Amino acid sequence: MIRIMLVDDHPIVRTGLKAVFDNYPDITVACQAGSGEQAVELARQCPIDVVLCDLRLGEGMNGVQTTAALRALPAPPQVLILTTFDKDAEILACVEAGAAGYLLKDVASDTIVDSVRQAAAGRMVLAPEMAQRVLAGLRTARPVLTAREREVLQLLATGASNRQIAGSLFVTEATVKTHLVHIFDKLQATSRTQAVAAAREQGLI
């Protein structure tokens, strides 16, 4: 029996997916989560073979962060991303975080079920064209941000000013400006908005 967890911030999506899996006796929906944080907590308490996770989960952890946290557990489940977004950077970020596959929500239900079985068996689940895009992305150097630069970006994404960022990180405004210069250079951005957009597109925040 394959035990799975459904992770999506929309209850109706989880209900629909559960109805699909209820038709297959070799798969059982052991638990459901509406956020990444809840998914990680449930996975600590309950043995799960495969997690079917959305990429965008509202406030809090996104699918990439949730995947990384789940894969870091002592007995990590396989993670399949099921989403409507197919940007190359997001696919690559999920794979780098440890996802066993990436599916779009418009695929047939049989494909989702078969993908869960494949992931449970330890196999990678990517459509051929998606696999080619991931390989191309892995061959392309991606910007590497320091932990502090990521913290600055996270605060930047909330609309915080330089003064507010400095206060939150207990540094001077001059230090924040220096971090922003480095961030803009690495992301090839010319504004705060561009930097945040580029970071999100590349799965950096």
Beta strands, then each sheet from edge to edge (+ up, - down):
strand 1: 2-7
strand 2: 27-33
strand 3: 50-53
strand 4: 78-83
strand 5: 101-104
sheet 1: 2+ 1+ 3+ 4+ 5+
end
